């Protein structure tokens, strides 16, 4: 699987709890925080759910 960088670009204030939990499960939590993960189908689904809060770049 390919690795990707996921960066949180928007705040979690006043977001539904499911989106907050998804951001935490991705390893994010602060604005402009970046993580490198394998781009598995599970990660793809999480990114799709919070796509308006994160940006994804290939490595």
matplotlib code that plots the C-alpha trace (Angstrom):
import matplotlib.pyplot as plt

x = [0.0, 1.1, 1.8, 0.1, 0.4, -2.9, -3.0, -5.8, -6.7, -9.8, -10.8, -12.9, -15.0, -18.7, -18.3, -20.4, -18.9, -18.5, -16.2, -14.2, -13.7, -12.6, -10.0, -8.7, -8.5, -6.5, -4.0, -4.8, -6.2, -4.6, -4.7, -1.9, -0.9, 0.3, 0.6, 1.9, -0.2, -0.6, -3.6, -5.7, -9.4, -10.2, -8.1, -9.8, -13.2, -12.1, -10.6, -13.8, -15.9, -13.8, -12.6, -13.7, -11.4, -8.2, -6.0, -4.2, -1.0, 0.9, 4.5]
y = [0.0, 3.6, 6.0, 9.3, 12.4, 13.6, 17.1, 18.6, 21.9, 22.9, 23.1, 20.5, 23.1, 22.5, 19.3, 16.1, 13.6, 11.0, 13.4, 14.2, 10.5, 9.9, 12.7, 11.2, 7.7, 9.1, 10.3, 14.0, 16.5, 19.8, 22.2, 21.7, 18.4, 15.9, 12.1, 9.6, 6.4, 3.5, 4.3, 1.2, 1.0, 1.7, 4.9, 5.9, 5.7, 7.8, 10.4, 10.5, 11.1, 14.1, 15.2, 18.8, 18.9, 17.4, 17.4, 14.4, 14.3, 11.4, 10.6]
z = [0.0, -0.6, 2.2, 2.4, 4.5, 6.2, 7.6, 9.7, 8.1, 9.9, 13.6, 15.4, 17.3, 16.9, 14.8, 15.4, 17.8, 15.1, 13.1, 16.2, 16.9, 13.3, 13.5, 16.8, 15.2, 12.3, 14.9, 14.5, 17.0, 16.5, 13.6, 11.0, 12.6, 10.1, 10.2, 7.7, 7.3, 4.9, 2.5, 3.3, 2.5, 6.2, 6.1, 2.8, 4.4, 7.4, 5.1, 3.1, 6.2, 7.3, 3.9, 4.6, 7.6, 6.2, 3.2, 1.8, -0.1, -1.6, -0.5]

ax = plt.figure().add_subplot(projection="3d")
ax.plot(x, y, z, "-o")
ax.set_aspect("equal")
plt.show()
